[in-house]
């Protein structure tokens, strides 16, 4: 088996053409049909939402291409002020993604990502149940500060190589092999919402909160304190699920501990370059989370510019081996498409708001939202959980969060508690590889997909019930939970 993930089979030409045409046809249909007296701009924004959701789910084109649709459609139809839509593609949070991506590329260049993953697994032993749980927890912790895809792409190859060293070549035919890889994939999903640095969906939610709710900077510490209880319970629930449901077919993997120690020893002592990479990332993270300590005298050094500053410093650092990172290397390893997907979500939210479509959606959903009680939380969490299984978690946030803000805002309720719940739910893609992140990487390495789908569906239902129940309790009995 190759170390490279297997490419996913693409759709047939006929299906691809159907999906390519379906999105714009929905837009055209909504423009032509008078819907309860809605203005042209609102109908167009609804059509754009349907078009983007269709393409994000079916993927007839790259996700990033769909993220560019707001520019083209607004320029043609005038659904919202073009300047506002265009400025969505230069948000501070996109610069934060850029800076963080450069810093994690430094880790990749010098092997720090692999060292961190291997070091986290020392002392696990050969017991397979313990290994499953530790791989899950390590992935969950790392995904709190690193993008899910990066964590999965770092950890899963280590799992696969370890399994090969003990004679397991095909994940699809190995229950324990699939369980270990699924544990990593689910760990990246379960822990991803803990901090804004956990990935693009969190940063997108922060951007939408600043744009449509607070009108000012939303501190990283506010995110952590509000979402920590929800994320911790998701991790605990998935930990117990793996412990009692994902039972491996063998009790031990002899030699696995020796493999981890051998691979870590082969890396040698941590080099100067790795120390620089770790130090710059920790400095950027400290500035981001310690923002309240210096905001008064450095008001412009927001988390985005802290990460950009450390990224620029990485290019300036020279060691005996040369530059810490070069632009050609960084450029090759940047997730460029993610930036446009992220910006497209911000732009879509602005178009929905400016056109009046978000207010119309809110009016339609008010009967289901009621007074913001248990039923309302269930409806929006269920919608998010469904979307995040079939499309990227960033796309799920881009679709649901603007509507959530408009709906509960129209009821005179603080929308932030509902946004928090939706943001956590958007990270919980456990069922299909189409949810991107960890499950997509796991699928690429040949994990047993029926196992991931069937067990993931059960896990998703359990998480849904927990999020609705705990979210309702926090919103009702924690005064100020929604405050930024």
C-alpha positions as CSV (number, residue, x, y, z in Angstrom):
1,X,0.0,0.0,0.0
2,X,1.4,3.4,-0.9
3,X,2.0,6.2,1.6
4,X,-0.1,8.5,-0.5
5,X,-3.9,8.6,0.0
6,X,-6.0,7.0,-2.8
7,X,-7.7,9.6,-5.0
8,X,-11.5,9.6,-4.7
9,X,-13.3,8.4,-7.8
10,X,-15.0,11.4,-9.5
11,X,-18.6,11.5,-10.6
12,X,-19.6,10.4,-14.1
13,X,-19.6,13.0,-16.8
14,X,-23.5,13.1,-16.9
15,X,-23.8,13.5,-13.2
16,X,-21.2,16.2,-13.2
17,X,-23.0,18.1,-15.9
18,X,-26.2,17.7,-14.0
19,X,-24.7,19.3,-10.9
20,X,-23.0,22.0,-12.8
21,X,-26.3,23.1,-14.4
22,X,-28.5,22.4,-11.3
23,X,-27.1,25.3,-9.2
24,X,-27.5,28.1,-11.7
25,X,-30.9,26.8,-12.7
26,X,-32.1,27.0,-9.2
27,X,-30.9,30.6,-9.1
28,X,-32.7,31.4,-12.4
29,X,-35.9,29.7,-11.1
30,X,-36.0,31.8,-8.0
31,X,-35.4,34.9,-9.9
32,X,-38.3,34.2,-12.3
33,X,-40.8,33.1,-9.8
34,X,-42.5,35.7,-7.6
35,X,-42.2,34.4,-4.0
36,X,-44.6,36.1,-1.6
37,X,-43.7,39.5,-3.0
38,X,-39.9,39.2,-2.2
39,X,-37.8,41.7,-4.0
40,X,-35.5,40.7,-6.8
41,X,-32.4,41.0,-4.6
42,X,-33.7,38.7,-1.9
43,X,-34.8,36.1,-4.4
44,X,-31.4,36.3,-6.1
45,X,-29.6,35.9,-2.7
46,X,-31.7,32.8,-1.9
47,X,-30.9,31.4,-5.3
48,X,-27.2,32.1,-4.7
49,X,-27.4,30.3,-1.4
50,X,-29.0,27.3,-3.0
51,X,-26.5,27.3,-5.9
52,X,-23.5,27.4,-3.5
53,X,-25.0,24.8,-1.2
54,X,-25.6,22.5,-4.2
55,X,-22.0,22.9,-5.5
56,X,-20.5,22.6,-2.0
57,X,-22.3,19.3,-1.5
58,X,-22.1,17.8,-5.0
59,X,-18.6,19.3,-5.7
60,X,-18.8,19.5,-9.5
61,X,-16.0,22.1,-9.1
62,X,-13.5,22.7,-6.4
63,X,-14.9,24.1,-3.2
64,X,-12.8,27.3,-3.7
65,X,-14.4,27.9,-7.1
66,X,-17.8,27.9,-5.4
67,X,-16.4,30.4,-2.9
68,X,-15.9,32.9,-5.8
69,X,-19.5,32.8,-6.9
70,X,-20.6,35.8,-4.8
71,X,-18.3,38.0,-6.8
72,X,-19.5,36.9,-10.2
73,X,-23.2,36.8,-9.3
74,X,-23.2,40.1,-7.5
75,X,-21.4,41.8,-10.4
76,X,-24.0,40.5,-12.8
77,X,-27.2,40.9,-10.7
78,X,-26.4,43.6,-8.2
79,X,-27.7,41.7,-5.2
80,X,-25.7,43.8,-2.7
81,X,-23.2,46.6,-2.8
82,X,-20.2,45.3,-4.7
83,X,-17.7,47.0,-2.5
84,X,-19.0,45.2,0.6
85,X,-19.0,41.8,-1.2
86,X,-15.5,42.3,-2.6
87,X,-14.1,43.4,0.8
88,X,-15.1,40.0,2.2
89,X,-12.1,38.6,0.4
90,X,-9.7,40.7,2.4
91,X,-11.0,40.1,5.9
92,X,-8.5,40.0,8.8
93,X,-9.4,36.4,9.5
94,X,-8.2,35.4,6.0
95,X,-4.8,37.0,7.0
96,X,-4.9,34.9,10.2
97,X,-5.4,31.8,8.1
98,X,-2.5,32.8,5.9
99,X,-0.2,33.4,8.8
100,X,-1.1,30.2,10.5
101,X,-0.7,28.2,7.3
102,X,2.8,29.6,6.8
103,X,3.8,28.7,10.4
104,X,2.5,25.2,10.1
105,X,4.4,24.9,6.8
106,X,7.5,25.5,8.9
107,X,6.6,22.5,11.0
108,X,6.1,20.4,7.9
109,X,9.4,21.5,6.4
110,X,11.5,20.4,9.4
111,X,9.4,17.5,10.6
112,X,8.2,19.1,13.8
113,X,4.6,18.0,13.1
114,X,5.7,14.4,13.0
115,X,7.9,14.8,16.1
116,X,4.9,16.2,18.1
117,X,2.7,13.4,16.9
118,X,5.2,10.7,17.8
119,X,6.2,12.2,21.1
120,X,2.5,12.4,22.2
121,X,2.3,8.6,21.8
122,X,5.2,7.5,24.0
123,X,4.3,5.1,26.7
124,X,1.0,4.0,25.1
125,X,1.9,0.3,25.0
126,X,0.6,-2.3,22.6
127,X,-2.9,-2.7,24.0
128,X,-5.2,-1.9,21.1
129,X,-8.0,-0.3,23.1
130,X,-5.6,2.0,24.9
131,X,-4.0,2.9,21.5
132,X,-7.4,3.8,20.0
133,X,-8.2,6.1,22.9
134,X,-4.8,7.7,23.0
135,X,-4.7,8.3,19.2
136,X,-8.1,9.9,19.6
137,X,-7.2,12.2,22.5
138,X,-3.9,13.3,20.9
139,X,-5.7,14.2,17.7
140,X,-8.4,16.0,19.6
141,X,-5.9,18.1,21.5
142,X,-3.8,18.9,18.5
143,X,-6.9,19.9,16.4
144,X,-7.8,22.5,19.0
145,X,-4.8,24.6,17.8
146,X,-4.1,23.3,14.3
147,X,-6.5,22.8,11.4
148,X,-8.2,19.4,11.3
149,X,-6.8,18.4,7.9
150,X,-3.2,19.1,8.9
151,X,-3.6,17.0,12.1
152,X,-5.1,14.2,10.2
153,X,-2.6,14.4,7.4
154,X,0.2,14.2,10.0
155,X,-1.2,11.5,12.3
156,X,-2.8,9.1,9.9
157,X,0.4,8.3,7.9
158,X,2.1,7.5,11.3
159,X,-0.8,5.1,12.1
160,X,-0.6,3.4,8.7
161,X,3.2,3.0,8.8
162,X,2.9,1.6,12.4
163,X,0.3,-0.9,11.3
164,X,2.4,-1.9,8.3
165,X,5.3,-2.6,10.6
166,X,3.2,-5.2,12.5
167,X,1.9,-6.8,9.3
168,X,-1.4,-5.0,8.7
169,X,-1.3,-3.8,5.0
170,X,-4.9,-3.2,4.1
171,X,-7.0,-1.0,6.4
172,X,-10.2,-2.2,4.7
173,X,-9.7,-5.7,5.9
174,X,-8.5,-4.9,9.4
175,X,-11.0,-3.9,12.1
176,X,-8.3,-2.7,14.4
177,X,-6.5,-0.8,11.6
178,X,-9.8,1.0,10.6
179,X,-10.6,1.7,14.3
180,X,-7.2,3.4,14.8
181,X,-7.5,5.6,11.7
182,X,-11.1,6.4,12.5
183,X,-10.1,7.4,16.0
184,X,-7.7,10.0,14.6
185,X,-10.3,11.3,12.1
186,X,-12.9,11.6,14.8
187,X,-10.5,13.2,17.2
188,X,-9.8,16.0,14.8
189,X,-13.5,16.6,14.5
190,X,-14.4,16.3,18.2
191,X,-11.7,18.7,19.4
192,X,-11.7,21.1,16.5
193,X,-14.1,23.7,18.1
194,X,-12.1,24.2,21.2
195,X,-10.3,27.4,20.0
196,X,-10.6,29.6,16.9
197,X,-7.3,28.2,15.8
198,X,-8.9,24.8,15.3
199,X,-9.7,25.6,11.7
200,X,-11.5,27.8,9.1
201,X,-15.1,27.1,10.3
202,X,-14.3,28.5,13.7
203,X,-12.6,31.6,12.2
204,X,-15.5,32.0,9.8
205,X,-17.9,31.9,12.7
206,X,-15.8,34.5,14.5
207,X,-15.9,36.7,11.4
208,X,-19.7,36.4,11.1
209,X,-20.1,37.3,14.8
210,X,-18.0,40.4,14.4
211,X,-19.8,41.3,11.2
212,X,-23.4,40.8,12.2
213,X,-23.6,40.6,16.0
214,X,-21.0,42.5,18.0
215,X,-19.7,45.0,15.4
216,X,-16.3,44.8,17.2
217,X,-13.4,42.4,17.8
218,X,-14.5,39.1,19.2
219,X,-11.7,37.9,21.6
220,X,-10.3,34.4,21.3
221,X,-10.6,34.0,25.1
222,X,-14.4,34.6,24.8
223,X,-14.6,31.7,22.3
224,X,-12.7,29.4,24.6
225,X,-14.7,30.1,27.7
226,X,-18.0,29.8,25.9
227,X,-17.3,26.7,23.8
228,X,-15.1,24.8,26.2
229,X,-18.0,23.0,28.0
230,X,-19.6,21.9,24.7
231,X,-16.3,20.8,23.2
232,X,-15.2,18.9,26.3
233,X,-18.5,17.0,26.5
234,X,-18.3,16.1,22.8
235,X,-14.7,14.8,23.3
236,X,-15.8,12.8,26.4
237,X,-18.8,11.3,24.6
238,X,-16.8,10.3,21.6
239,X,-14.1,8.9,24.0
240,X,-16.7,6.7,25.6
241,X,-18.2,5.7,22.3
242,X,-14.7,4.5,21.0
243,X,-14.1,2.7,24.3
244,X,-17.3,0.7,24.4
245,X,-18.5,0.5,20.7
246,X,-15.4,0.5,18.5
247,X,-14.1,-2.8,19.8
248,X,-10.9,-4.0,18.0
249,X,-10.6,-7.6,16.8
250,X,-7.2,-8.1,18.4
251,X,-6.1,-7.3,21.9
252,X,-2.6,-6.2,21.2
253,X,-0.3,-4.9,18.4
254,X,3.1,-6.4,19.3
255,X,5.9,-4.1,18.3
256,X,3.8,-0.9,17.9
257,X,5.4,0.8,20.9
258,X,8.9,-0.1,19.6
259,X,7.9,1.4,16.2
260,X,6.9,4.7,17.8
261,X,10.1,4.8,19.8
262,X,12.2,3.9,16.8
263,X,10.7,6.5,14.6
264,X,11.1,9.2,17.2
265,X,14.7,8.1,17.8
266,X,15.4,8.3,14.0
267,X,14.4,12.0,14.1
268,X,17.3,12.7,16.5
269,X,17.4,15.6,18.8
270,X,15.2,18.6,18.1
271,X,17.0,20.9,15.7
272,X,17.3,24.7,15.8
273,X,14.8,25.0,13.0
274,X,12.2,23.0,14.9
275,X,12.7,25.1,17.9
276,X,12.2,28.3,15.8
277,X,9.1,26.8,14.3
278,X,7.6,25.9,17.6
279,X,8.6,29.2,19.2
280,X,7.1,31.4,16.5
281,X,3.8,29.5,16.5
282,X,3.6,29.6,20.4
283,X,4.4,33.3,20.3
284,X,1.6,34.0,17.8
285,X,-0.8,31.8,19.8
286,X,0.2,33.6,23.1
287,X,-0.4,37.0,21.5
288,X,-3.8,35.8,20.1
289,X,-5.0,34.4,23.4
290,X,-3.4,37.1,25.5
291,X,-5.0,39.9,23.5
292,X,-6.9,41.4,26.6
293,X,-3.5,42.1,28.3
294,X,-2.2,44.4,25.6
295,X,-5.2,45.6,23.6
296,X,-5.2,49.0,25.3
297,X,-1.7,50.0,24.1
298,X,-1.4,47.9,20.9
299,X,-5.0,48.1,19.6
300,X,-4.1,47.1,16.1
301,X,-2.2,44.0,16.9
302,X,-5.2,41.7,16.6
303,X,-4.6,37.9,16.3
304,X,-4.6,38.1,12.6
305,X,-1.7,40.5,12.5
306,X,0.1,38.6,15.3
307,X,0.2,35.5,13.1
308,X,1.2,37.5,10.0
309,X,4.0,39.1,12.0
310,X,5.4,35.7,13.2
311,X,5.0,34.3,9.6
312,X,7.1,37.2,8.2
313,X,9.7,36.6,10.9
314,X,9.9,32.9,9.8
315,X,11.1,34.1,6.4
316,X,13.7,36.3,8.0
317,X,15.2,33.6,10.3
318,X,18.4,32.1,9.0
319,X,20.1,29.0,10.4
320,X,23.1,26.9,9.3
321,X,20.7,25.0,7.0
322,X,19.6,28.2,5.4
323,X,16.2,30.1,5.6
324,X,13.7,28.7,8.1
325,X,11.2,28.7,5.2
326,X,11.2,29.9,1.7
327,X,8.3,31.3,-0.3
328,X,8.4,28.4,-2.9
329,X,8.0,25.9,-0.1
330,X,5.3,27.8,1.7
331,X,3.5,28.5,-1.6
332,X,3.5,24.8,-2.4
333,X,2.0,23.8,0.9
334,X,-0.5,26.6,1.4
335,X,-4.2,25.7,1.4
336,X,-5.1,28.4,-1.1
337,X,-8.5,27.1,-1.8
338,X,-9.5,27.3,1.8
339,X,-9.0,31.1,1.8
340,X,-11.5,31.5,-1.1
341,X,-13.9,29.1,0.5
342,X,-13.7,31.0,3.7
343,X,-14.1,34.4,2.0
344,X,-17.0,33.1,-0.1
345,X,-18.8,32.2,3.2
346,X,-18.3,35.8,4.5
347,X,-19.5,37.2,1.2
348,X,-22.6,35.0,1.1
349,X,-23.5,36.1,4.6
350,X,-23.2,39.8,3.6
351,X,-25.4,39.2,0.5
352,X,-28.0,37.4,2.5
353,X,-28.1,40.3,5.0
354,X,-28.0,43.2,2.5
355,X,-30.5,41.8,0.1
356,X,-33.1,41.1,2.8
357,X,-33.0,37.3,2.2
358,X,-31.7,36.6,5.7
359,X,-34.6,38.5,7.2
360,X,-37.0,36.5,5.0
361,X,-35.4,33.2,6.1
362,X,-35.7,34.4,9.7
363,X,-39.3,35.2,9.2
364,X,-40.0,31.7,7.8
365,X,-38.1,30.0,10.6
366,X,-39.5,32.0,13.5
367,X,-42.4,29.5,14.0
368,X,-39.8,26.8,14.5
369,X,-37.6,28.9,16.6
370,X,-40.4,29.8,18.9
371,X,-39.0,31.7,21.9
372,X,-35.5,30.2,21.4
373,X,-36.2,27.1,23.4
374,X,-35.4,23.4,23.0
375,X,-37.2,23.0,19.7
376,X,-35.3,25.9,18.1
377,X,-31.9,24.6,19.2
378,X,-32.9,21.2,17.9
379,X,-33.9,22.5,14.4
380,X,-30.7,24.5,13.9
381,X,-28.4,21.9,15.3
382,X,-29.9,19.1,13.3
383,X,-29.6,21.2,10.1
384,X,-26.0,21.9,10.8
385,X,-25.2,18.3,11.7
386,X,-26.7,17.1,8.4
387,X,-24.9,19.7,6.3
388,X,-21.5,19.0,7.9
389,X,-21.8,15.3,7.0
390,X,-22.3,16.0,3.3
391,X,-20.2,19.1,2.7
392,X,-17.2,20.8,4.3
393,X,-17.6,22.1,7.9
394,X,-16.7,25.6,6.7
395,X,-19.4,25.5,4.1
396,X,-21.9,24.3,6.8
397,X,-21.0,27.4,8.9
398,X,-21.3,29.7,5.9
399,X,-24.8,28.4,5.2
400,X,-26.3,28.1,8.7
401,X,-24.7,30.8,10.9
402,X,-26.0,33.9,8.9
403,X,-29.5,32.5,9.0
404,X,-29.1,31.6,12.7
405,X,-28.1,35.2,13.5
406,X,-31.0,36.7,11.6
407,X,-33.6,34.4,13.0
408,X,-32.8,34.8,16.6
409,X,-32.0,38.5,16.2
410,X,-35.4,39.0,14.7
411,X,-37.0,37.5,17.8
412,X,-35.1,40.0,20.0
413,X,-32.9,37.2,21.4
414,X,-29.1,37.2,21.8
415,X,-28.1,34.9,18.8
416,X,-24.6,34.1,20.2
417,X,-25.6,31.0,22.3
418,X,-27.2,29.5,19.2
419,X,-24.1,30.4,17.0
420,X,-21.9,28.6,19.6
421,X,-24.0,25.5,19.4
422,X,-24.1,25.5,15.6
423,X,-20.3,26.1,15.5
424,X,-19.6,23.0,17.6
425,X,-22.0,21.0,15.6
426,X,-20.3,22.1,12.3
427,X,-17.1,20.5,13.5
428,X,-18.7,17.1,14.2
429,X,-18.4,15.5,10.8
430,X,-18.1,11.8,11.7
431,X,-20.0,9.9,8.9
432,X,-18.8,10.6,5.3
433,X,-15.5,11.6,3.7
434,X,-17.4,14.4,2.0
435,X,-17.3,16.3,5.3
436,X,-13.6,16.9,4.6
437,X,-11.0,17.1,7.3
438,X,-10.1,13.9,9.1
439,X,-12.8,11.6,7.5
440,X,-11.6,12.6,4.0
441,X,-8.0,11.8,4.8
442,X,-9.0,8.5,6.5
443,X,-11.0,7.6,3.4
444,X,-8.0,8.4,1.2
445,X,-5.9,5.9,3.1
446,X,-8.4,3.1,2.6
447,X,-10.3,3.0,5.9
448,X,-13.3,0.7,5.9
449,X,-16.0,3.2,4.9
450,X,-19.1,1.2,5.9
451,X,-17.7,1.1,9.5
452,X,-17.0,4.8,9.6
453,X,-20.4,5.6,8.1
454,X,-22.5,3.3,10.3
455,X,-20.7,3.9,13.6
456,X,-20.4,7.6,12.7
457,X,-24.1,7.9,12.2
458,X,-24.8,6.5,15.7
459,X,-22.1,8.8,17.2
460,X,-23.6,11.8,15.4
461,X,-27.1,11.1,16.8
462,X,-25.6,10.9,20.3
463,X,-23.7,14.1,19.8
464,X,-26.8,15.8,18.5
465,X,-28.9,14.9,21.5
466,X,-26.0,16.0,23.8
467,X,-25.5,19.3,22.1
468,X,-29.2,20.2,22.1
469,X,-29.6,19.3,25.7
470,X,-26.4,20.9,27.1
471,X,-26.8,23.9,24.8
472,X,-30.3,24.5,26.0
473,X,-29.1,24.2,29.7
474,X,-26.2,26.6,29.1
475,X,-28.3,29.1,27.3
476,X,-31.0,29.0,30.0
477,X,-29.0,28.8,33.2
478,X,-25.6,30.4,32.5
479,X,-26.2,34.1,32.7
480,X,-24.2,35.9,30.1
481,X,-23.2,32.8,28.2
482,X,-23.9,34.5,25.0
483,X,-22.1,37.8,25.8
484,X,-18.9,38.5,23.9
